Amino acid sequence: MDEQKWGTKCPRPLRRRSLPRSPAASGPAPSGAEPPEAGSALRPGVMDCRSRCLSIFDYKTEKFVIAKNKKVGLLYRLLQLGVLGYLLGWVFLVKKGYQAVDTTIQSSVITKVKGVAFTNTSELKEHLWDVADYVIPSQGENVFFVVTHMIVTPHQRQTTCAESPHVPGARCSQDSDCSKGEAADTGNGVMTGKCLLGGGNGSGTCEIFAWCPVEKPTKPTKPLLGKAEDFTVYIKNSICFPKFNFSKTNVLHSENPNFLKFCRFSSKTPYCPVFRLGTIVSYTGNDFRKMAMEGGVIGIEIEWNCDLDQAPSACRPHYSFRRLDKFTEPSATAGYNFRFAKYYHDVDGVEFRTLMKVYGIRFDVLVSGKGAFFCDFVLLYLIKKSHFYRDKKYEQIRMSSQKFLSRHLVNGEQDSGHTAGQGPSGPANRS
């Protein structure tokens, strides 16, 4: 009954599985059949290459969708206002991006040290020190050295004497310990091959041929030229920004001829370039007496950051002071010293010398800066008289068949048509 109501499912017909036929058994193609098209026989990779080549002739255009959503529109406008505020507030107002900047500063430095000191020592007796004695070099450059302490070894002659016991490798107990003709790495002369015993303990030092007597490594308790703290240095700095043809000096123009003789640099007188040496050292956070004993290097930086849109008097130097040879405590490399000698001849014509190991402070004057001026974009397009500035900046020149200039400007004035560089006014000057 159910079968009559719903019916029975028909069985699926069996598929006949054909076996592959050989070309000979298949026989020739029917005479009425057409060969396949050439395009249908191309591989997929060839089709992709062909479509890509033809795609270069396609035209593409953008489609804009306007979203009527207040939140999205508000966020979009806020982002625009943020970018605009960054450009106007930070780039233009704070960083002054509307200005052209010249960092190629040309500078010259002249230094002069003043001061005298009197000393009385066993080596030099009574001695008056002036600028020619304690300033090296004496001509005054951007780097100068002031002597503050000295170890003097007078009357040295070339002969034989005992090497200093403080030199490594100089101690000996017999002659074989001293190699003839050789010198210790930090020695004062050449060994003669003899061991000079002394002290009664069976040890001594090697004999050397050198400038004798050798220098004694003494360590005094106070600097020889402690008065150098009150010496003064006059630093004259002239700068130029060639891009804007602007020049300035750190010396205040004054009709008082004694201005530089009595003024001293301070925050109230920034245009007085006369500095007290003790004050310079104190600016670096060091004590002059301690620094005078071991020496040191101080950098005096003069920085010129000039906004040339303002009056020239607003372009002022800014000074900073820093110790350059000492960064951590303690430092084995801190200090500054070197040796030099003064040579003489006695009545017999024999040469002798006075050796001096000098300690002092080297001052390096470093100059840096930049000049900023209203950029050409503003002058060319934004001011009312921009056409006047464009006419002065851009010169119109037309060449004739005889290669003459129909219009030639010399220092801003129109010439009468002479060839460039051959007119009655001579060659044009570059501003």
Disulfide bonds with the S-S distance in Angstrom:
Cys161-Cys212 2.02
Cys172-Cys195 2.03
Cys178-Cys206 1.93
Cys263-Cys272 1.99
Cys306-Cys315 1.81
